[in-house]
C-alpha cells in the first residue's frame, strides 16, 4: 500500500470515527491489531475487541483531525477528541503491516491555561 492509499484509508477511518460508523471505522485494523492507552495502562487485543470497546463507550464523541503525518508503515494523527462537549487533545500513532493497522497507541491531554511567565513570547492559537 503506497502512502497516498494509507492517507486515504486514515481519512476514511477518522471520518467514520466522527460519524460513529463503527463498521467502517474498524476496517483499517488487522484482525490481530493491538491498541494501547499508556495513560490508563490498558491494552486491547484484536479488531473485534477494539471495536467493542468503542461501541460500548457511552459518551457522545466527535473527532476533528488537525493533521496526519507519516510514510511507509508509521503514521501519526493529531486530533481533538470531544467527549460530551469537552475537548481532549490526542495523538494516535499507527503502525501498518500489509496495509492494515497492527499496532496503535493513543495519548490524550486536556487543555490548560497558558503560563503568565511566557505570555510575552507566545501567539495564542486555537483553543
N, C-alpha and C positions, 0 to 999 in steps of 0.2 A: 504494500500500500504506500503510495507516494504522499509527500507532505500535504499536497492540496486535498487529497482524498481524506486524510486524517483530520484536517481542519474542518472540512465539510461535515464529517461524522461528529466532531466535537460541537460544532454549531447546532447540529440537529439534536444532539444529546441535551445541551443546555436549554434549547427552546422547548424540548419535551419536558424537561425538569420544571421549567417555569409554568408550563401548561398542565402539570400533574398528569401527564401521559406516561404512566409507569411502564407500559409495554415498550414504547419507543425509547424512553429514557435509558432502559437497561439493555437494549440491543447492542450497545457498544462494548459490553463486558464479555470476556471469555467465561465459559461455564465454570471454570475453577478460579475466577478472579478473587483477589483479596483486597478488602477495604480497611484501612487503618485510620482511627481517630486518636492520635497520640495524646491529645489533651485529656481525654476521658479514659484512655487505656483500653479502648475497645478495638477488636479485630473481628471482622466478619468474613467468613469463607463462603465463596460460591455466589454466582449471579442470582440465584433464586433467593438466597438469604439476604443479599444486599437489597434486592427489590422489595422483599417483605419488610425489611427494617424501615424502609422509606414509606411504604404503603401504610403501615400501622402508626406512623408518627402523626399525632393528632393536630399539630399546629398548621395554620394556613401559611404556605410558603410561597415566596416569589424569588426569582433569580434574575439578577442583572449583571451580565458579563461586562467586565471592564476591559479585559484583553486576554488574548490567547497567544502564547508563545511556545515555540518548540520546533523540533525537527526529528526525523527518524523515529526512534522508539520512545522518546521522552518529551512530554508536553505539560505545560503549566497553564492553568486558567486562574485568573484573578477575577473574583466576582463578589457582589454583595448579595447575601442571602438574608432575606427579610422573613422573620418568623413573627406572625401576628403583629405586623406593622413595626417591629423593632429590628433595625438593620444590624447585621454582623458581617464584618469584612472577612473574606475567606480566600484561601488558595488551595487549589486542587492540583496535585502532582500525579500524572498518569503515565504509567509505563505500558507500552504496547508490545504485543507479540502476534505476528501473523494478522495484523490489522484489528486486533481487539485488545481491550484493556485487561492486563493480567494483574496489575497492582495499582491501587490508588491510595494516596494519603491526603487527607484534608486537614487544614489548620484553620482555626477561627479566631477572630479578635473583635472585641467590642470597641465602639467609638470612644474616644476620650477627649477631654478638653485640652487645647494647646497650652504649653507651658509659657507663662508670662516672661520667663527669662530669655526666651528666643523670639518673642513677638516682633522685634525689630529686624529679624533675619528672614522671616518666612512670608510666603504668599499663601493666603487661605484659598483652598480649592475644595470643591465638593462639600460633602458633609453632613 
